[in-house]
Amino acid sequence: MNRLRALAEVVMLYGLLGWAYVAVYAAAFPNELDHPIAAVLPLRRDTFGVLAFAASAVSATVLRARSGRLWAGGDRADRRRGWSRAILHTVVGYGLAAWAYLCVNSLTHPWTIGMRLTHFSPWPTEGGTAVASFAGSALALYLLRSTGQPTAERAGADA
């Protein structure tokens, strides 16, 4: 799989997830959409939602137009082992879980988003952790998807 396709798949999925967060937030707190997503990302929630939705929609359109599919099928026979791939898979899954948890927190008690995440340390904050979890998970998925085929197959697919 080429790296541009992998990037488009990541943008499609994470754009949709970002928009879904803003949509649920808007349903619960319609008067607070002008507040920033997090202190580390001083972008209004409503602006983030529009940008995320647009990026996802454009990526989905391009993916479908170029290949007829939204998600490239992987060769299930290629079950490579190793610590680096295992760590990337863990970051994808647990990063998304942490982000989802913190999104729910920001919906049920938004006043804590700027507070520290744990009592162990004053850093990081809930908001900063949510942003880092989202970005780390997206990067890990990109790395998995862009390097998902053996080198010989990838060289032929990129040509």
C-alpha positions in Angstrom: 0.0 0.0 0.0 1.4 3.4 -0.8 1.9 6.0 1.8 -0.6 8.5 0.3 -3.4 5.9 0.4 -2.5 5.1 4.1 -2.6 8.8 4.9 -6.0 9.2 3.2 -7.4 6.3 5.2 -6.1 7.8 8.4 -7.6 11.2 7.6 -10.9 9.6 6.6 -11.2 7.7 9.9 -9.8 10.2 12.3 -11.7 13.1 10.6 -14.9 11.2 11.1 -14.1 10.5 14.7 -13.2 14.1 15.4 -16.4 15.3 13.8 -18.4 12.7 15.8 -17.0 14.1 19.0 -18.0 17.6 18.2 -21.4 16.4 17.1 -22.1 14.7 20.4 -20.6 17.7 22.3 -22.9 20.0 20.3 -25.9 17.9 21.3 -25.0 18.1 24.9 -23.6 21.6 25.2 -24.8 23.7 22.2 -23.8 27.0 23.7 -20.1 26.0 24.3 -18.9 25.3 20.8 -16.9 28.5 20.7 -14.6 27.2 23.3 -11.2 25.7 22.3 -10.8 21.9 21.9 -7.9 21.9 24.4 -5.4 24.4 25.7 -2.7 22.7 23.6 -5.0 23.1 20.5 -6.6 26.6 20.6 -9.1 25.9 17.9 -12.8 26.3 18.4 -14.8 23.1 18.7 -17.2 24.0 16.0 -14.3 24.9 13.6 -12.5 21.7 14.4 -15.7 19.8 13.7 -16.2 21.4 10.3 -12.5 20.9 9.3 -12.5 17.3 10.5 -15.7 16.5 8.6 -14.5 18.1 5.4 -11.1 16.3 5.6 -12.8 13.0 6.2 -15.3 13.5 3.3 -12.7 14.6 0.8 -10.5 11.6 1.8 -13.4 9.2 1.5 -14.3 10.6 -1.9 -10.8 10.4 -3.3 -10.3 6.8 -1.9 -13.6 5.6 -3.4 -12.9 7.4 -6.8 -9.4 6.0 -7.2 -10.0 2.4 -6.1 -13.7 1.8 -5.6 -13.1 1.1 -1.9 -12.7 3.1 1.2 -10.3 0.8 2.9 -7.6 -1.3 1.3 -7.7 -5.0 2.0 -4.7 -6.4 3.7 -3.2 -9.8 3.0 -4.2 -11.7 6.1 -1.4 -14.3 5.3 1.1 -11.6 6.2 1.1 -11.8 10.0 4.5 -10.4 10.7 5.7 -10.5 14.3 7.8 -8.2 16.2 7.9 -5.6 19.0 7.6 -2.5 16.8 4.3 -3.7 15.1 3.0 -4.9 18.4 3.7 -1.5 20.0 2.1 0.3 17.1 -1.1 -1.9 17.4 -1.2 -1.2 21.1 -0.9 2.6 20.6 -3.7 2.5 18.0 -6.1 0.6 20.2 -5.3 2.1 23.6 -4.7 5.6 22.2 -8.2 5.6 20.8 -9.6 4.2 24.0 -7.9 6.9 26.1 -9.1 9.6 23.6 -12.7 8.2 23.7 -12.7 8.1 27.5 -11.4 11.7 27.7 -14.0 12.8 25.2 -16.8 11.4 27.4 -15.2 13.1 30.4 -15.3 16.4 28.5 -19.0 15.9 27.9 -20.0 14.8 31.4 -17.8 17.2 33.3 -16.0 19.7 31.0 -14.6 21.7 33.8 -11.9 19.0 34.3 -10.4 19.1 30.8 -7.8 21.7 31.9 -7.0 19.8 35.1 -4.2 17.4 35.5 -4.9 13.9 34.3 -3.9 12.1 37.5 -3.0 12.9 41.1 0.6 11.5 40.4 1.8 14.6 38.5 0.6 18.1 37.6 1.3 17.2 34.0 -0.3 16.3 31.6 -3.8 17.7 31.6 -6.9 15.8 30.5 -7.1 17.9 27.4 -3.4 17.6 26.5 -3.6 13.8 27.0 -6.7 13.6 24.8 -4.9 15.5 22.0 -1.7 13.4 22.4 -3.8 10.1 22.4 -5.6 11.1 19.3 -2.5 12.2 17.4 -0.4 9.2 18.7 -3.1 6.7 17.7 -3.4 8.3 14.2 0.3 8.3 13.7 0.6 4.7 14.8 -2.2 3.7 12.4 -0.5 5.5 9.6 2.8 3.7 10.3 1.0 0.4 10.4 -0.9 1.0 7.2 2.0 2.6 5.2 4.3 -0.3 6.1 1.7 -3.1 6.1 3.1 -5.1 3.1 6.4 -6.8 2.6 8.9 -4.6 0.8 8.7 -6.4 -2.6 4.8 -6.1 -2.7 5.0 -2.4 -1.6 7.5 -1.6 -4.3 5.1 -3.0 -7.0 2.1 -1.2 -5.5 3.9 2.1 -5.3 4.9 2.0 -9.0 
